[in-house]
Amino acid sequence: MWEPGGDPPWRTSAGSERLAAAAVAIAIAARGVSRAAIPTPVGSRRSAVLVAIADGHDGAEVLLTRRTMELSSHRGEISFPGGRVDGDETDEDAALREAHEEVALAPTSVRIVGTLAPLSTLVSRSFIVPVVGIVDGRPALHPAAAEVDRIMWVPFADLLRADTYRAERWMRTDEMWDMHFFHLDDETVWGATARMLHELLLVVHGETTGD
């Protein structure tokens, strides 16, 4: 069972299409989320992803990747660089390590500015902490052949187009869930990555996320 969702609140934010990476950094830092350790729910596996932001020709852009079809889970899906938190790693360390392993993004080129709200996934039982970082300049990136088959810098201007975002409400585990979709020119972002993008846009535009 599903039903259409509502319109995105950020469509009415004047001038947002030309956001700079610095403005994104300020919005994330102002969110006021504690950088203290967030406990992992029982039965979940902790992961971290890097939400990397850089300035491009059309303003701020966010780094996304497409997973290869050879992976055992979420094959072919659009995602942020990221993976499991190992041992005594912090969420930030894990996000930076995974981004370096997946797309050769040097950790020293990223300035961490905060986090988005952690989220849990039903299928993989992952507890994901989105770590937001600003990348100065546009470093050369290279995909890890076994994990990534495409690297994408997606402008916020594309995410904010009237024909990009779509919301639905799905019945899952006896309750309605908000499902988000971003239809780019040749890719569709959905699932956990779309949920994180949705929150990122809400935070940047001063909207309440309800966390």
Secondary structure, DSSP 8 states (H G I E B T S, - for coil): -EEE----GGGG-TTGGG--HHHHHHHHHHT----S-----TT-EEEEEEEEEEEETTEEEEEEEEE-TTSSSSTT-EE-SEEE--TT--HHHHHHHHHHHHH---GGGEEEEEE---EE-SSS-EEEEEEEEEE-S-------TTTEEEEEEEEHHHHTSTTTEEEEEEEETTEEEEEEEEE-SS-EE-HHHHHHHHHHHHHHTT-----
